[in-house]
């Protein structure tokens, strides 16, 4: 009977752990409000987790170099999109929060 009880316990634990990632999504109004102009990508990812790069460009013209990147975070129909210019937040947009 102990082996069966252990197996049931492991199944319950596995099901619980598979559901948890959907709980407590970082794509929330509260976290969106924490993202401020001038934050670095590392600071934003500290709040939202790793983002998905949607666009990026970098280059130099004469002695001037720069980069731009757009990252997004989604959870179902909710999303946060952040634009970085030279690794600093310049714009943010939310949907469904």
Wavefront OBJ file of the C-alpha trace (Angstrom):
o trace
v 0.000 0.000 0.000
v 2.914 2.386 0.708
v 4.161 2.178 -2.897
v 0.728 3.060 -4.211
v 0.448 5.996 -1.802
v 3.879 7.277 -2.918
v 2.871 6.987 -6.588
v -0.339 8.939 -5.969
v 1.658 11.571 -4.069
v 4.097 11.944 -6.964
v 1.245 12.275 -9.465
v -0.426 14.978 -7.379
v 2.899 16.811 -7.009
v 3.549 16.599 -10.760
v 0.107 17.958 -11.616
v 0.491 20.777 -9.109
v 3.880 21.792 -10.491
v 2.606 21.724 -14.068
v -0.153 24.195 -13.180
v 1.978 26.601 -11.115
v 3.820 28.374 -13.975
v 0.492 29.802 -15.154
v -0.136 31.226 -11.694
v 1.458 34.498 -10.766
v 2.250 35.647 -14.290
v 4.724 38.499 -14.437
v 2.644 40.061 -17.239
v 0.541 42.237 -14.943
v -0.513 45.855 -14.557
v 1.505 46.048 -11.355
v 4.728 44.957 -13.100
v 3.964 47.130 -16.140
v 3.810 50.133 -13.813
v 7.244 49.227 -12.395
v 8.895 49.618 -15.815
v 10.175 53.192 -16.081
v 11.806 55.246 -18.820
v 15.590 54.989 -18.535
v 15.685 51.486 -17.013
v 18.160 49.042 -18.569
v 17.121 45.775 -20.196
v 18.586 43.900 -17.217
v 16.472 45.955 -14.806
v 13.306 45.332 -16.831
v 14.050 41.608 -17.034
v 14.502 41.666 -13.257
v 10.833 42.694 -13.058
v 9.309 40.792 -15.995
v 11.695 37.908 -16.634
v 13.350 37.151 -19.975
v 11.579 38.840 -22.876
v 11.156 37.809 -26.493
v 12.979 40.014 -28.991
v 10.583 41.259 -31.680
v 12.967 43.617 -33.478
v 16.486 44.890 -33.108
v 19.033 46.949 -34.971
v 22.456 48.322 -34.233
v 25.099 50.186 -36.123
v 27.407 53.117 -36.425
v 27.553 56.187 -38.606
v 30.818 58.040 -38.411
v 31.738 58.213 -34.744
v 28.180 57.681 -33.533
v 27.032 54.175 -32.580
v 23.666 53.025 -31.308
v 21.193 50.209 -30.991
v 17.451 49.779 -30.718
v 15.507 46.742 -29.575
v 11.869 45.826 -28.958
v 11.096 43.079 -26.421
v 7.723 41.648 -25.471
v 6.233 39.536 -22.716
v 2.923 37.743 -23.227
v 0.502 35.654 -21.224
v -2.583 34.674 -23.200
v -4.222 37.884 -24.408
v -2.126 40.064 -22.084
v 1.120 41.606 -23.274
v 3.788 44.145 -22.415
v 6.045 45.543 -25.133
v 9.102 47.649 -24.288
v 11.332 49.613 -26.669
v 14.988 50.144 -25.766
v 17.344 52.680 -27.319
v 20.995 52.091 -26.374
v 19.857 49.667 -23.635
v 17.493 52.187 -21.990
v 13.688 52.070 -21.950
v 12.261 54.750 -24.216
v 8.678 53.489 -24.600
v 6.309 50.845 -23.272
v 2.866 49.586 -24.314
v 0.468 47.188 -22.615
v -2.527 45.263 -23.899
v -5.206 43.502 -21.901
v -3.875 44.316 -18.446
l 1 2 3 4 5 6 7 8 9 10 11 12 13 14 15 16 17 18 19 20 21 22 23 24 25 26 27 28 29 30 31 32 33 34 35 36 37 38 39 40 41 42 43 44 45 46 47 48 49 50 51 52 53 54 55 56 57 58 59 60 61 62 63 64 65 66 67 68 69 70 71 72 73 74 75 76 77 78 79 80 81 82 83 84 85 86 87 88 89 90 91 92 93 94 95 96 97
